[in-house]
């Protein structure tokens, strides 16, 4: 990994140059798009994480271009859990409709479009952007309006009434730029909803280095304070925080629990569990509703 980048050792949120190494890299092999799969089971493996002395933000300061991995990303396992992801989308949209009952909705990092599918059912006019052309094609095959790429995107026609970034902001090395692009496409009275892991949560502190959100694809680790600061820098302000639950198949959850178990305790999930949706909440993610600053 290169140390020569201009991005190196500059806080992605407050631009301070005073960063201290918090945990060295645990990556033993060259990175490839496989490490960036949504369903990557290698918890605890990350690039070197630095803490900003200015604002406290935790970032993988040596990575400066993660986008290259997403454009070629394929994740066969992702669509196996369609039913559960649709359920998750419905739950997120319950938060959206508390603020906006209809209008235009842009989903940034749309994947194969679960959130858009469910938002359409509620009557929203939907569009998504997704950097992985493989995921993007799958969304388009479902008849969804998903553009392959990232923000800013010249094909979009802003402003939008709702903008969502679900588990996106922890994947980018320029969070303030991404959020500024979001500000740029929001209508004056629009709301934004983002979800990201909370590195200060109890689960994160209890599981330490093996916290399931410590993974190669997560390059920025937010707290309530640092996500608020990033929003502020982008001309946005948080108006509500909550703790979203995750909805997964029981089989998927068991296979992931195996990561934490010694080999003699490994679980072998029966296939019937694939059809069972489990909601669980470790209270270790944040859902943030935000608006433009007035
Ligand atoms: Zn900082």
Boltz pocket constraint, residues with backbone or C-beta under 6 A from the ligand:
constraints:
  - pocket:
      binder: B
      contacts: [[A, 11], [A, 12], [A, 13], [A, 14], [A, 15], [A, 16], [A, 52], [A, 53], [A, 54], [A, 55], [A, 56], [A, 57]]
      max_distance: 6.0
